[in-house]
Amino acid sequence: MFSKEESRQLKQEFWTSFGKSFPRKWLLYNTKIKGVSFKFHFDTKSALIALDLEDDLENRINCWEKLTALKNILKSDYLPDVIYEEEYFLDNGKEISRIYLPLEQKVSIHNKNTWRVVMEFFNENMSLFEAFFEEYRDMIKA
């Protein structure tokens, strides 16, 4: 069991290490589309990458329809195992729409032996996700 402080330090160490191992500027919140952002998630049970739609319902539906129209391209050319969830609930109860790819392997941010696998998963798959987004941004934004 880790104290809150030990856990915080491990998380900080992981993200610092990830940034040094794979130094590049990720899109994350800088998608240039309101309410659309990429996320890295890594906790004590799992790791995933995601594209979250968190805007008001009308804009979320509009963007979701465009991303759904591109689903076959995303799956066939970029991320075959990506999951689409139109109604996804965050831990705080907020409803969003999410397209995500979980790492199938059991990992924990508290176990440094799993860090390399997660870093490589993040780098490889987020790069593909961003490449898809860059290619179709104008369609998604329209």
Buried (B, 14 or more C-beta within 10 A) or exposed (E): EEEEEEBEEBBEEBEEBBEEEBEEEBBEEEBEBEBBBBBBBBBEEBBBBBBBBBBEEEBBBEBBEBBBEBEEEBEEEBBEEBEBEBEBEEEEEEEBBBBBBBBEEEBBBBEEEBBEEBBEBBBEBBBBBBEBBEBBBEEBEE
